[in-house]
Amino acid sequence: MEQLMEVQLGAATMQEVASGIYAYVQPDGGWCLNNAGLILGGDQAVLVDTVATERRARALAKVVGELVPDGPDYLVNTHFHGDHTFGNSHFVPKATIIAHEHCAVEQIAAGTGLRSLWPEVEWGHTPVIGPTVTYRGEMTLHLGARRVELRHVGPAHTTGDTVVWLPDDGVLFTGDVVWSRTTPFCLMGSITGSIDTIGRLRDLGPQTVVPGHGQVGGIELLAQTESYLSWLLEVARDGLSAGRSVLETARSTDLGAFAELLDSERIVGNLHRAYAELADDPADAVVDIARAFGEMVEFGGPPPCHA
Ligand SMILES: [Zn+2]
């Protein structure tokens, strides 16, 4: 097991996707194996997200340190989830942590709750360190001549999602609003909000898309994520009109081509969110997150986490 973990850690790569813009990709992109990013400009650097465990944070800090020996000046958290934020402590106090104001609230509310889902994971020392600067709407960082635009989108994956857009280079860091060969997950955000958001991201015309999980790609990643979510919404509509529970709908659904995506059990969480969004009665619009996770386990067994 120890050896397997090392192999997986070693497989993480820092890829230069444009001059001075890097994607840190952790295969295979499944539960808690997220991507991060690094942007250089002028004499400053911005890190986009961190990683889930102390061991992975040290690995990220090492490779970041090869490019930025003093550490990044800013750290942008795309959203509050622990895989993207638990490593924050490894980059402070040098880095100013920036996030959307909802992210800050959600991060404090969530605390280290994610760890209880996978008690077998060696989380190490990963205290919850929240943003010191929050914004609403949009915010731009100026690294020399390079514009780094932070845009609040959604509700999409959560209610406090930030995408990082580099207009001069056509590079878009999407956080978990967009996924690559991995099942999208909107339990804590919105299915319809995600679809709307992806439409707006397409209008930016990105050439390079760094998703929250999985390999870097182009605009096709937007279409792939959107097609899953549109399909999911139809599955939810059919299930609701037939009077089926979320679990009954999940069990009777043929995933078709989407079966090839990692972590397909997320259909249960996604259906919970879709059912709530389609509900006539506002009382049905509240999603019990713990129950949804419980049903996900009931549906597919304990989800694998290789963090
Ligand atoms: Zn996430």
Residues whose N, C-alpha, C, O or C-beta is under 5 A from the ligand:
A	BS01	ZN	H81 D176
